[in-house]
């Protein structure tokens, strides 16, 4: 992995922006009774959910690297938990939105559920982004200056030798 660019920081910004912006578009679409705004909101939400999946997949190795650098495990875990929650909420919002479309009788209740899930995904991705920013700016996770990792505020984690605890 050392020869690869750090993919996680390259990917994470897209789902943050797309999921939050899509919620704004959804609200505008409902307020204006505009199907075009709601379709745009759904497209952004769908792409944001896919991006959240990519962020979660690339986040695991990035988190392990940050912990070896000395970033506190609890801070990494909280960020990862918020990212996973975002992914599941975004998927649930997409599915609820798909179901709400053709189901005429349940459209009101499912549409309200879809909106609530969408809001929850937007809040969760904001929390994940905030926690990710804290990993970088407070702990120096993955930060390099002149090609060398900036030391974290914690001592680097070393792999335990076999037979020693």
The 8 nearest C-alpha neighbors of each residue, nearest first, counted from 0:
[[1, 3, 2, 4, 5, 60, 64, 61],
 [0, 2, 3, 4, 5, 64, 60, 61],
 [3, 1, 0, 4, 5, 6, 146, 64],
 [4, 2, 0, 1, 5, 6, 7, 61],
 [3, 5, 6, 2, 1, 0, 9, 7],
 [6, 4, 7, 3, 8, 9, 61, 141],
 [7, 5, 9, 8, 4, 10, 57, 3],
 [6, 8, 57, 10, 9, 58, 5, 54],
 [9, 7, 10, 11, 6, 5, 12, 54],
 [8, 10, 6, 7, 11, 12, 5, 13],
 [9, 11, 7, 8, 12, 54, 13, 6],
 [12, 10, 54, 13, 8, 14, 7, 9],
 [11, 13, 15, 14, 10, 16, 9, 8],
 [12, 14, 16, 15, 11, 17, 10, 50],
 [15, 13, 47, 17, 50, 51, 16, 18],
 [16, 14, 12, 13, 17, 18, 124, 19],
 [15, 17, 13, 19, 14, 18, 20, 12],
 [18, 16, 14, 47, 20, 43, 19, 15],
 [19, 17, 21, 44, 47, 20, 121, 14],
 [18, 20, 121, 22, 16, 21, 17, 15],
 [21, 19, 23, 17, 22, 18, 16, 24],
 [22, 20, 40, 24, 18, 23, 43, 19],
 [21, 23, 25, 19, 20, 24, 26, 117],
 [24, 22, 20, 26, 21, 25, 27, 19],
 [23, 25, 21, 27, 40, 22, 26, 36],
 [26, 24, 22, 28, 37, 40, 23, 27],
 [25, 27, 23, 29, 28, 24, 30, 22],
 [28, 26, 24, 30, 25, 29, 31, 23],
 [29, 27, 36, 33, 37, 25, 31, 26],
 [28, 30, 32, 26, 27, 31, 25, 33],
 [31, 29, 27, 28, 32, 26, 33, 25],
 [30, 32, 33, 28, 29, 27, 26, 36],
 [33, 31, 29, 28, 30, 34, 27, 36],
 [34, 32, 28, 31, 35, 36, 37, 29],
 [33, 35, 37, 36, 38, 28, 32, 29],
 [36, 34, 38, 33, 37, 39, 28, 40],
 [37, 35, 28, 39, 38, 33, 34, 24],
 [36, 38, 40, 28, 34, 25, 39, 35],
 [39, 37, 41, 35, 40, 36, 34, 42],
 [40, 38, 36, 42, 37, 41, 43, 35],
 [41, 39, 21, 37, 24, 25, 43, 38],
 [40, 42, 44, 38, 39, 43, 45, 37],
 [43, 41, 39, 45, 44, 40, 38, 46],
 [44, 42, 46, 40, 17, 21, 41, 45],
 [45, 43, 47, 41, 18, 42, 46, 21],
 [46, 44, 48, 42, 47, 43, 41, 49],
 [45, 47, 49, 43, 48, 44, 50, 42],
 [46, 48, 14, 50, 44, 17, 18, 45],
 [49, 47, 51, 45, 50, 89, 46, 44],
 [50, 48, 46, 52, 51, 47, 45, 53],
 [49, 51, 47, 53, 14, 52, 48, 54],
 [50, 52, 54, 48, 49, 53, 86, 14],
 [51, 53, 49, 55, 50, 54, 86, 56],
 [52, 54, 50, 56, 51, 55, 57, 49],
 [53, 55, 51, 57, 52, 11, 56, 58],
 [54, 56, 58, 52, 53, 57, 51, 82],
 [57, 55, 53, 54, 58, 59, 52, 60],
 [58, 56, 7, 54, 55, 59, 60, 53],
 [59, 57, 55, 61, 56, 7, 60, 54],
 [58, 60, 62, 61, 57, 56, 63, 55],
 [61, 59, 63, 62, 58, 57, 64, 56],
 [60, 62, 58, 64, 59, 63, 65, 57],
 [63, 61, 65, 59, 64, 60, 58, 75],
 [62, 64, 60, 66, 65, 61, 67, 59],
 [63, 65, 61, 67, 62, 66, 60, 68],
 [66, 64, 68, 62, 140, 67, 70, 63],
 [65, 67, 70, 69, 63, 68, 64, 72],
 [66, 68, 156, 64, 69, 65, 155, 63],
 [69, 67, 155, 65, 66, 70, 64, 156],
 [155, 68, 70, 153, 154, 66, 67, 151],
 [69, 71, 66, 65, 151, 138, 68, 153],
 [72, 70, 73, 74, 69, 66, 75, 153],
 [71, 73, 75, 74, 66, 76, 70, 69],
 [72, 74, 76, 75, 71, 77, 78, 70],
 [75, 73, 77, 71, 72, 76, 78, 134],
 [74, 76, 72, 78, 73, 77, 62, 79],
 [77, 75, 79, 73, 78, 74, 80, 72],
 [78, 76, 80, 74, 79, 75, 73, 81],
 [77, 79, 75, 81, 130, 76, 127, 80],
 [80, 78, 82, 76, 81, 77, 75, 83],
 [79, 81, 77, 83, 82, 78, 76, 84],
 [82, 80, 127, 84, 78, 79, 83, 123],
 [83, 81, 79, 85, 80, 127, 84, 78],
 [82, 84, 86, 80, 85, 81, 79, 87],
 [83, 85, 81, 87, 86, 82, 88, 80],
 [86, 84, 82, 120, 123, 88, 83, 124],
 [85, 87, 83, 89, 51, 84, 88, 48],
 [88, 86, 90, 84, 89, 85, 91, 83],
 [87, 89, 91, 120, 85, 90, 86, 116],
 [88, 90, 92, 86, 120, 48, 91, 87],
 [91, 89, 87, 93, 92, 88, 48, 86],
 [90, 92, 88, 94, 89, 93, 95, 87],
 [93, 91, 116, 89, 113, 95, 117, 90],
 [94, 92, 96, 90, 91, 95, 89, 97],
 [93, 95, 97, 91, 96, 92, 98, 90],
 [96, 94, 113, 98, 92, 97, 93, 99],
 [95, 97, 99, 93, 94, 113, 98, 92],
 [98, 96, 94, 95, 100, 99, 93, 101],
 [99, 97, 95, 96, 100, 94, 102, 101],
 [98, 100, 106, 96, 109, 110, 102, 97],
 [99, 101, 98, 97, 102, 96, 106, 103],
 [100, 102, 103, 99, 98, 97, 106, 104],
 [103, 101, 99, 106, 105, 100, 104, 98],
 [102, 104, 106, 105, 101, 100, 99, 107],
 [105, 103, 106, 102, 107, 108, 101, 99],
 [104, 106, 107, 108, 103, 102, 109, 99],
 [105, 107, 99, 103, 109, 110, 104, 102],
 [108, 106, 110, 109, 105, 111, 104, 99],
 [107, 109, 111, 110, 105, 106, 112, 99],
 [110, 108, 112, 106, 111, 99, 107, 105],
 [109, 111, 113, 107, 112, 99, 108, 106],
 [112, 110, 114, 108, 109, 113, 107, 115],
 [111, 113, 109, 115, 110, 114, 116, 108],
 [114, 112, 95, 110, 92, 116, 111, 96],
 [113, 115, 117, 111, 112, 116, 118, 110],
 [114, 116, 112, 118, 117, 113, 119, 111],
 [117, 115, 119, 92, 113, 118, 114, 88],
 [116, 118, 114, 120, 92, 115, 119, 113],
 [119, 117, 121, 115, 116, 120, 114, 122],
 [118, 120, 116, 122, 117, 121, 123, 115],
 [119, 121, 123, 88, 85, 117, 89, 118],
 [122, 120, 19, 118, 124, 119, 123, 18],
 [121, 123, 125, 119, 120, 124, 118, 126],
 [124, 122, 120, 126, 85, 125, 121, 119],
 [125, 123, 127, 121, 126, 85, 122, 15],
 [124, 126, 128, 122, 123, 127, 129, 121],
 [125, 127, 129, 123, 124, 128, 130, 122],
 [128, 126, 81, 124, 130, 82, 78, 129],
 [129, 127, 131, 125, 126, 130, 124, 132],
 [128, 130, 126, 132, 131, 127, 125, 133],
 [129, 131, 133, 127, 78, 132, 128, 126],
 [132, 130, 128, 134, 133, 129, 78, 127],
 [131, 133, 129, 135, 130, 134, 136, 128],
 [132, 134, 130, 137, 136, 131, 135, 129],
 [135, 133, 131, 138, 132, 140, 137, 136],
 [134, 136, 139, 140, 132, 133, 138, 137],
 [135, 137, 133, 139, 138, 134, 132, 140],
 [138, 136, 133, 134, 135, 139, 132, 152],
 [137, 139, 134, 151, 140, 135, 152, 136],
 [138, 140, 135, 142, 151, 136, 137, 149],
 [141, 139, 135, 65, 134, 142, 138, 70],
 [140, 142, 139, 65, 143, 148, 135, 149],
 [143, 141, 139, 140, 149, 148, 144, 135],
 [144, 142, 148, 147, 146, 149, 141, 145],
 [143, 145, 146, 147, 148, 149, 142, 141],
 [146, 144, 147, 143, 148, 149, 142, 141],
 [147, 145, 144, 143, 148, 142, 149, 141],
 [148, 146, 143, 144, 145, 149, 142, 150],
 [149, 147, 143, 142, 150, 144, 141, 146],
 [148, 150, 143, 142, 139, 147, 151, 144],
 [151, 149, 148, 152, 139, 68, 69, 153],
 [150, 152, 138, 153, 139, 69, 70, 149],
 [151, 153, 138, 150, 154, 69, 70, 139],
 [152, 154, 69, 151, 70, 155, 71, 150],
 [153, 155, 69, 156, 152, 151, 68, 150],
 [69, 156, 154, 68, 67, 153, 157, 66],
 [157, 155, 67, 69, 66, 154, 68, 158],
 [158, 156, 159, 155, 67, 160, 68, 69],
 [157, 159, 160, 156, 67, 161, 155, 163],
 [160, 158, 157, 161, 163, 164, 162, 156],
 [159, 161, 163, 162, 158, 164, 157, 156],
 [162, 160, 163, 159, 164, 158, 157, 156],
 [161, 163, 160, 164, 159, 158, 157, 156],
 [164, 162, 160, 161, 159, 158, 157, 156],
 [163, 162, 159, 160, 161, 158, 157, 156]]
